Amino acid sequence: MQSAKVRYEYTVNGVHFAGKRLSPFYVSATGTKMAKWQKGGILRHGDDRVTVFYNPSRPHKAYLVIPTITTILSLCALYVSAALILWYGL
């Protein structure tokens, strides 16, 4: 199984935080294409700077990639399909 692992530091109103979540969804799959696809959504600014998305009321919760509606619907469809296959397959 492959998954993308990240680690980053950021500052909000003078308070330093460290994060390790790529997106709100944890995705693990076989092969390296999924991990590369996950990391492809990171907005990079030079060699070592990236855009960090965080909740202003809870700045300790941060991600590097905000999922699109297409990604959310695709993951929901995948989970529903897996559940149906397991339900009717057993």
C-alpha atoms as an extended CHARMM CRD file, in Angstrom:
* protein
*
        90  EXT
         1         1  MET       CA              0.0000000000        0.0000000000        0.0000000000  PROA      1               0.0000000000
         2         2  GLN       CA              1.1370000000        3.5170000000       -0.7940000000  PROA      2               0.0000000000
         3         3  SER       CA              0.0980000000        6.7770000000        0.8150000000  PROA      3               0.0000000000
         4         4  ALA       CA              1.4310000000       10.3140000000        0.6610000000  PROA      4               0.0000000000
         5         5  LYS       CA              3.1620000000       11.5610000000        3.8130000000  PROA      5               0.0000000000
         6         6  VAL       CA              3.8170000000       15.2290000000        4.4220000000  PROA      6               0.0000000000
         7         7  ARG       CA              5.1060000000       17.3870000000        7.2480000000  PROA      7               0.0000000000
         8         8  TYR       CA              4.9360000000       21.1690000000        7.3780000000  PROA      8               0.0000000000
         9         9  GLU       CA              5.1580000000       24.1240000000        9.7580000000  PROA      9               0.0000000000
        10        10  TYR       CA              3.1090000000       27.3040000000        9.6170000000  PROA      10              0.0000000000
        11        11  THR       CA              2.3920000000       30.4040000000       11.6870000000  PROA      11              0.0000000000
        12        12  VAL       CA             -0.9950000000       31.9950000000       12.4140000000  PROA      12              0.0000000000
        13        13  ASN       CA             -1.0700000000       35.3190000000       14.3030000000  PROA      13              0.0000000000
        14        14  GLY       CA              2.4200000000       34.6690000000       15.6900000000  PROA      14              0.0000000000
        15        15  VAL       CA              1.6000000000       31.1430000000       16.9170000000  PROA      15              0.0000000000
        16        16  HSD       CA              3.6070000000       28.3050000000       15.3530000000  PROA      16              0.0000000000
        17        17  PHE       CA              1.9490000000       25.0490000000       14.3350000000  PROA      17              0.0000000000
        18        18  ALA       CA              3.1270000000       21.8140000000       12.7190000000  PROA      18              0.0000000000
        19        19  GLY       CA              0.9480000000       19.7180000000       10.4590000000  PROA      19              0.0000000000
        20        20  LYS       CA              1.0880000000       16.3590000000        8.7460000000  PROA      20              0.0000000000
        21        21  ARG       CA             -2.3140000000       16.0480000000        7.0590000000  PROA      21              0.0000000000
        22        22  LEU       CA             -2.3800000000       16.2620000000        3.3010000000  PROA      22              0.0000000000
        23        23  SER       CA             -6.1550000000       16.5200000000        3.0040000000  PROA      23              0.0000000000
        24        24  PRO       CA             -9.2750000000       15.8840000000        5.1000000000  PROA      24              0.0000000000
        25        25  PHE       CA             -9.4730000000       12.4270000000        3.4950000000  PROA      25              0.0000000000
        26        26  TYR       CA             -6.9480000000        9.6840000000        4.1430000000  PROA      26              0.0000000000
        27        27  VAL       CA             -6.4100000000        7.7060000000        0.9610000000  PROA      27              0.0000000000
        28        28  SER       CA             -4.2030000000        4.6400000000        0.7190000000  PROA      28              0.0000000000
        29        29  ALA       CA             -3.8630000000        2.5200000000       -2.3970000000  PROA      29              0.0000000000
        30        30  THR       CA             -1.5660000000        0.0940000000       -4.1260000000  PROA      30              0.0000000000
        31        31  GLY       CA              0.9470000000        1.5320000000       -6.5560000000  PROA      31              0.0000000000
        32        32  THR       CA              2.6640000000        4.8860000000       -6.5680000000  PROA      32              0.0000000000
        33        33  LYS       CA              0.2810000000        6.7630000000       -8.8690000000  PROA      33              0.0000000000
        34        34  MET       CA             -2.2190000000        7.4870000000       -6.0710000000  PROA      34              0.0000000000
        35        35  ALA       CA              0.4410000000        9.0020000000       -3.7920000000  PROA      35              0.0000000000
        36        36  LYS       CA              1.7760000000       11.1190000000       -6.6700000000  PROA      36              0.0000000000
        37        37  TRP       CA             -1.7720000000       12.2190000000       -7.5290000000  PROA      37              0.0000000000
        38        38  GLN       CA             -2.4170000000       13.2100000000       -3.9030000000  PROA      38              0.0000000000
        39        39  LYS       CA              0.7570000000       15.2900000000       -3.6760000000  PROA      39              0.0000000000
        40        40  GLY       CA              0.0590000000       16.8900000000       -7.0600000000  PROA      40              0.0000000000
        41        41  GLY       CA             -2.5920000000       19.1570000000       -5.5340000000  PROA      41              0.0000000000
        42        42  ILE       CA             -0.1230000000       20.9500000000       -3.2460000000  PROA      42              0.0000000000
        43        43  LEU       CA              0.3360000000       24.6180000000       -4.1710000000  PROA      43              0.0000000000
        44        44  ARG       CA              4.1040000000       25.1460000000       -4.1140000000  PROA      44              0.0000000000
        45        45  HSD       CA              5.9050000000       28.4870000000       -3.8690000000  PROA      45              0.0000000000
        46        46  GLY       CA              9.5720000000       27.8810000000       -4.5280000000  PROA      46              0.0000000000
        47        47  ASP       CA             11.5190000000       24.9230000000       -3.1920000000  PROA      47              0.0000000000
        48        48  ASP       CA             10.3480000000       24.7550000000        0.4120000000  PROA      48              0.0000000000
        49        49  ARG       CA              7.1860000000       26.8820000000        0.7040000000  PROA      49              0.0000000000
        50        50  VAL       CA              3.6130000000       25.6560000000        0.2570000000  PROA      50              0.0000000000
        51        51  THR       CA              0.1130000000       27.0160000000        0.7900000000  PROA      51              0.0000000000
        52        52  VAL       CA             -1.4800000000       25.7330000000        4.0090000000  PROA      52              0.0000000000
        53        53  PHE       CA             -5.2720000000       25.7810000000        4.3480000000  PROA      53              0.0000000000
        54        54  TYR       CA             -6.5350000000       26.0620000000        7.9260000000  PROA      54              0.0000000000
        55        55  ASN       CA             -9.7130000000       26.8320000000        9.8450000000  PROA      55              0.0000000000
        56        56  PRO       CA             -9.3650000000       30.3740000000       11.2980000000  PROA      56              0.0000000000
        57        57  SER       CA            -11.3360000000       29.4050000000       14.4100000000  PROA      57              0.0000000000
        58        58  ARG       CA             -9.2080000000       26.2310000000       14.8630000000  PROA      58              0.0000000000
        59        59  PRO       CA             -5.8340000000       26.9710000000       13.2450000000  PROA      59              0.0000000000
        60        60  HSD       CA             -4.3120000000       23.7200000000       14.4940000000  PROA      60              0.0000000000
        61        61  LYS       CA             -6.4850000000       21.8980000000       11.9180000000  PROA      61              0.0000000000
        62        62  ALA       CA             -4.7240000000       22.3350000000        8.5890000000  PROA      62              0.0000000000
        63        63  TYR       CA             -4.3680000000       20.6470000000        5.2020000000  PROA      63              0.0000000000
        64        64  LEU       CA             -2.2630000000       21.1510000000        2.1100000000  PROA      64              0.0000000000
        65        65  VAL       CA             -4.9560000000       20.1350000000       -0.3810000000  PROA      65              0.0000000000
        66        66  ILE       CA             -8.6070000000       21.1870000000       -0.3080000000  PROA      66              0.0000000000
        67        67  PRO       CA            -10.7550000000       18.5240000000       -1.9990000000  PROA      67              0.0000000000
        68        68  THR       CA            -12.9560000000       19.4940000000       -4.9050000000  PROA      68              0.0000000000
        69        69  ILE       CA            -16.6270000000       18.5220000000       -5.0820000000  PROA      69              0.0000000000
        70        70  THR       CA            -15.6650000000       15.9800000000       -7.7640000000  PROA      70              0.0000000000
        71        71  THR       CA            -13.2040000000       14.3270000000       -5.3820000000  PROA      71              0.0000000000
        72        72  ILE       CA            -15.7520000000       14.2280000000       -2.5690000000  PROA      72              0.0000000000
        73        73  LEU       CA            -18.4550000000       12.7140000000       -4.8030000000  PROA      73              0.0000000000
        74        74  SER       CA            -15.9840000000       10.1900000000       -6.2610000000  PROA      74              0.0000000000
        75        75  LEU       CA            -14.9430000000        9.0080000000       -2.8020000000  PROA      75              0.0000000000
        76        76  CYS       CA            -18.5880000000        8.7350000000       -1.7110000000  PROA      76              0.0000000000
        77        77  ALA       CA            -19.3820000000        6.6840000000       -4.8160000000  PROA      77              0.0000000000
        78        78  LEU       CA            -16.3860000000        4.4490000000       -4.1340000000  PROA      78              0.0000000000
        79        79  TYR       CA            -17.4560000000        3.8060000000       -0.5340000000  PROA      79              0.0000000000
        80        80  VAL       CA            -21.0680000000        3.1450000000       -1.5150000000  PROA      80              0.0000000000
        81        81  SER       CA            -19.9460000000        0.7720000000       -4.2830000000  PROA      81              0.0000000000
        82        82  ALA       CA            -17.6860000000       -1.1350000000       -1.8980000000  PROA      82              0.0000000000
        83        83  ALA       CA            -20.5000000000       -1.3920000000        0.6540000000  PROA      83              0.0000000000
        84        84  LEU       CA            -22.9470000000       -2.6680000000       -1.9720000000  PROA      84              0.0000000000
        85        85  ILE       CA            -20.4730000000       -5.2280000000       -3.2660000000  PROA      85              0.0000000000
        86        86  LEU       CA            -19.8650000000       -6.4950000000        0.2520000000  PROA      86              0.0000000000
        87        87  TRP       CA            -23.5870000000       -6.4970000000        1.0810000000  PROA      87              0.0000000000
        88        88  TYR       CA            -24.6960000000       -8.4160000000       -1.9970000000  PROA      88              0.0000000000
        89        89  GLY       CA            -21.5260000000      -10.4750000000       -2.3110000000  PROA      89              0.0000000000
        90        90  LEU       CA            -21.9240000000      -12.1180000000        1.0870000000  PROA      90              0.0000000000
